[in-house]
């Protein structure tokens, strides 16, 4: 690990209301253009707006309420440091680099009139760790990146995959001197980012591939201007077709190996199947990541007429690929006498001639044979 990137740290006691939540924390930001300039961090009600991002659509995705209840019941236990740095041009305020959820929970408790007085006293002043270092803002940011990268990309305290991807993307653009519009994958730059964050090159590439598509789909007019939208919890549904080794699925989605973007058709397919433009992705044909695997089976069908018909059931009639493929699998698995003899042999191998045929195992085997013969008799009559 590059030791020269390790920042200097200083223990510090700070009043809770002097801690400013990081509005650009990777947990909250989906698009780079949503970032807020630091000089606006202290504007009126900005902190409340930031806290609100922790509760999208009144759903406690980041478990702030759960964390607040834990502090209320068990008291404030500073088992892990809150990392901060001074807010630019404000010596008395500190931006929270690590610990935004805990600070949000503390604010919630301090504003709650039902909170115990002794608890509020214990939360009035918080022990934090200030990140110190001389040098340019860019050098300091690199050291902060290293600190958070080791914590959140390693085994210590992982961010969500989307938050990791956002952080990796930012680091990659800085290292490559690129923008989101000029992004192009270069393995040597990816390796530099991997070394900085103490992770594998493959993880850097995978995270970037998914992040680029999530950002692209999120900016598509049909998604951007809709009741829905791309959220960090959609990472797995997007990752499955992009990182899957299945060739048919990869061709169907069509991701560029250099820009990691999809064609216009690919973007439309992703949204059509996943319903990112619909609140809570209601009635999406692909309601979970595993559905992509059944879609790949449909795409791999050698019977082109059946393949196209089944694909239409998914794309246009919004049926789940698993259901469509289950029906197709039944068509493909038609019992013939050759298949029957093969299965009979497989079943009989489980019971030797010396066995007592009154045992449960023997009875079960006999029942399976009778069932198969009965099914064949029915089909033979037709």
HELIX and SHEET records of a PDB file:
HELIX    1   1 UNK A    3  UNK A    5  5                                   3    
HELIX    2   2 UNK A   16  UNK A   18  5                                   3    
HELIX    3   3 UNK A   32  UNK A   34  5                                   3    
HELIX    4   4 UNK A   38  UNK A   40  5                                   3    
HELIX    5   5 UNK A   46  UNK A   53  1                                   8    
HELIX    6   6 UNK A   56  UNK A   58  5                                   3    
HELIX    7   7 UNK A   64  UNK A   74  1                                  11    
HELIX    8   8 UNK A  100  UNK A  111  1                                  12    
HELIX    9   9 UNK A  117  UNK A  124  1                                   8    
HELIX   10  10 UNK A  137  UNK A  152  1                                  16    
HELIX   11  11 UNK A  161  UNK A  176  1                                  16    
HELIX   12  12 UNK A  187  UNK A  197  1                                  11    
HELIX   13  13 UNK A  201  UNK A  219  1                                  19    
HELIX   14  14 UNK A  221  UNK A  224  1                                   4    
HELIX   15  15 UNK A  232  UNK A  234  5                                   3    
HELIX   16  16 UNK A  235  UNK A  243  1                                   9    
HELIX   17  17 UNK A  247  UNK A  253  1                                   7    
HELIX   18  18 UNK A  264  UNK A  274  1                                  11    
HELIX   19  19 UNK A  279  UNK A  281  5                                   3    
HELIX   20  20 UNK A  291  UNK A  299  1                                   9    
HELIX   21  21 UNK A  304  UNK A  315  1                                  12    
HELIX   22  22 UNK A  321  UNK A  332  1                                  12    
HELIX   23  23 UNK A  337  UNK A  348  1                                  12    
HELIX   24  24 UNK A  360  UNK A  381  1                                  22    
SHEET    1   A 5 UNK A   8  UNK A  15  0                                        
SHEET    2   A 5 UNK A 125  UNK A 132 -1                                        
SHEET    3   A 5 UNK A  83  UNK A  87  1                                        
SHEET    4   A 5 UNK A  90  UNK A  98 -1                                        
SHEET    5   A 5 UNK A  19  UNK A  20  1                                        
END                                                                             
